[in-house]
Amino acid sequence: MKKITAIVRPERMEALKEALFAAHVSGMTVSQVQGCGSQHGWTEYYRGTEVLLNMVPKVKFEVVVDDARVDELAGVICDAARTGEVGDGKIFVFPVDEVIRIRTGERGDAAV
Ligand SMILES: Nc1ncnc2c1ncn2[C@@H]1O[C@H](COP(=O)(O)OP(=O)(O)OP(=O)(O)O)[C@@H](O)[C@H]1O
C-alpha cells in the first residue's frame, strides 16, 4: 500500500475531491495547510512597510491505495489540480506499512 499526498491550490479542492470520488478511492483526508515551493515567497507593502510573504494557503489530500493504483491516481490528481501556472502543487508517494480498521480490527488490504 502507498499513501499519496497531494498539496494543491485551495480553489482546486472541490474538483479534486469529486475526481477522487469518481475514481472510487475508499477514503481521503483533507487538511488546510500553508507552504511554499521553489518561489520561496515574495515581498509586498503593507501599510507602508515591506513584508515578506512566503507561506501560501494550500490544501493537502491524503489517500491510501493499492500500489497498483498509484500511477492512475497521480494522473487523476494532476488532471484535476493543474492550472499550468506556478504554484499548482506537488504529489508525494510514501510506503504504508499497515492499515487497521478500528471498528473491526481488519488489517491490510481489507482495511483500506
Ligand atoms: N520539497 C517540498 N517539501 C515539502 N512540501 C513541498 C515541497 N515543495 C512544495 N511543497 C508544498 O507544495 C506546495 C506547492 O508547491 P509549488 O507548486 O509552489 O512547488 P514548486 O516546486 O514551486 O512548483 P511550481 O514551479 O509549479 O510552482 C507548497 O506550498 C508546499 O506546501
The ligand as an SDF file (V2000), in Angstrom:
LIG
                    3D

 31 33  0  0  0  0  0  0  0  0999 V2000
   10.0690   19.9690   -1.2570 N   0  0  0  0  0  0  0  0  0  0  0  0
    8.9010   20.1520   -0.6590 C   0  0  0  0  0  0  0  0  0  0  0  0
    8.6870   19.6070    0.5590 N   0  0  0  0  0  0  0  0  0  0  0  0
    7.5020   19.7540    1.1840 C   0  0  0  0  0  0  0  0  0  0  0  0
    6.4560   20.4270    0.6670 N   0  0  0  0  0  0  0  0  0  0  0  0
    6.6340   20.9840   -0.5340 C   0  0  0  0  0  0  0  0  0  0  0  0
    7.8440   20.8770   -1.2590 C   0  0  0  0  0  0  0  0  0  0  0  0
    7.6990   21.5240   -2.4280 N   0  0  0  0  0  0  0  0  0  0  0  0
    6.4590   22.0130   -2.4380 C   0  0  0  0  0  0  0  0  0  0  0  0
    5.8100   21.7000   -1.3040 N   0  0  0  0  0  0  0  0  0  0  0  0
    4.4520   22.0380   -0.9430 C   0  0  0  0  0  0  0  0  0  0  0  0
    3.7080   22.1190   -2.1450 O   0  0  0  0  0  0  0  0  0  0  0  0
    3.1110   23.4090   -2.2490 C   0  0  0  0  0  0  0  0  0  0  0  0
    3.0510   23.8160   -3.6870 C   0  0  0  0  0  0  0  0  0  0  0  0
    4.3360   23.7930   -4.2240 O   0  0  0  0  0  0  0  0  0  0  0  0
    4.6090   24.5730   -5.5630 P   0  0  0  0  0  0  0  0  0  0  0  0
    3.6260   24.1980   -6.5850 O   0  0  0  0  0  0  0  0  0  0  0  0
    4.7530   26.0220   -5.2730 O   0  0  0  0  0  0  0  0  0  0  0  0
    6.0280   23.9150   -5.9080 O   0  0  0  0  0  0  0  0  0  0  0  0
    7.1110   24.3640   -6.9600 P   0  0  0  0  0  0  0  0  0  0  0  0
    8.2210   23.3790   -6.8590 O   0  0  0  0  0  0  0  0  0  0  0  0
    7.4460   25.8010   -6.7290 O   0  0  0  0  0  0  0  0  0  0  0  0
    6.3920   24.1600   -8.3470 O   0  0  0  0  0  0  0  0  0  0  0  0
    5.8650   25.2520   -9.3660 P   0  0  0  0  0  0  0  0  0  0  0  0
    7.0890   25.6930  -10.1090 O   0  0  0  0  0  0  0  0  0  0  0  0
    4.8760   24.5210  -10.2120 O   0  0  0  0  0  0  0  0  0  0  0  0
    5.2380   26.3220   -8.5370 O   0  0  0  0  0  0  0  0  0  0  0  0
    3.9500   24.2930   -1.3730 C   0  0  0  0  0  0  0  0  0  0  0  0
    3.2200   25.4150   -0.9180 O   0  0  0  0  0  0  0  0  0  0  0  0
    4.3140   23.3670   -0.2350 C   0  0  0  0  0  0  0  0  0  0  0  0
    3.2280   23.2980    0.6780 O   0  0  0  0  0  0  0  0  0  0  0  0
  1  2  1  0
  2  3  1  0
  2  7  2  0
  3  4  2  0
  4  5  1  0
  5  6  2  0
  6  7  1  0
  6 10  1  0
  7  8  1  0
  8  9  2  0
  9 10  1  0
 10 11  1  0
 11 12  1  0
 11 30  1  0
 12 13  1  0
 13 14  1  0
 13 28  1  0
 14 15  1  0
 15 16  1  0
 16 17  2  0
 16 18  1  0
 16 19  1  0
 19 20  1  0
 20 21  2  0
 20 22  1  0
 20 23  1  0
 23 24  1  0
 24 25  2  0
 24 26  1  0
 24 27  1  0
 28 29  1  0
 28 30  1  0
 30 31  1  0
M  END
$$$$
